[in-house]
């Protein structure tokens, strides 16, 4: 009878040092924010950031975060962002966790020299958390694009 070797999929790759782990999560927080943090800042007048919905003009028109502007990610360019301040942090969002439009928008904006964070969860989690929305369809708008 042979002894069965136990193998851990979790521990197969060693954990990073606490210093590496701290650096990783601080880097992650420097490029991401979440719905509740954005809402908190907005409720408390701490909205010194520019909030951009990077979905289509139609999706934005139907339902968006109050105070956001619309600039679809595929239209982000030096020309379309000429009026934005490079000193102001830009927060981008799209549909939700399964959408990479926010990531694309953040990549394009940062490539143009802007400080940017992506709002995790997008409009989907904004709505799931019961926050107000604006638009022609409001809360009855489709949740996916």
ZIPE-V960756 format. One record per pair of residues at least 12 apart in sequence whose ideal C-beta (glycine too) atoms are under 6 Angstrom apart, sorted by the first residue. I is the first residue (numbers start at 0). J is the second residue. Records with the same first field share a line. If there is no record, write none. Layout:
I=J ; J
//
This chain:
30=116
31=116 ; 117 ; 119
32=116 ; 118
33=119
34=120 ; 124 ; 125 ; 128
37=118
38=130
48=88 ; 90
49=87 ; 89
50=66 ; 67 ; 90
51=68 ; 70 ; 89 ; 91
52=67 ; 69
53=71 ; 72 ; 91 ; 93 ; 100 ; 101 ; 104
54=93
55=71
56=69
58=144
60=134 ; 135
61=134 ; 135 ; 136 ; 140
62=132 ; 134 ; 136 ; 137 ; 140
63=133 ; 134
64=125
65=131 ; 133
72=100 ; 103 ; 104
75=104 ; 107
80=111
85=112 ; 113
88=114
89=108 ; 113 ; 115
90=116 ; 118
91=104 ; 105 ; 117
92=118 ; 121
93=121
94=121 ; 123 ; 143 ; 144
95=121 ; 123
101=117
105=117
123=142
//
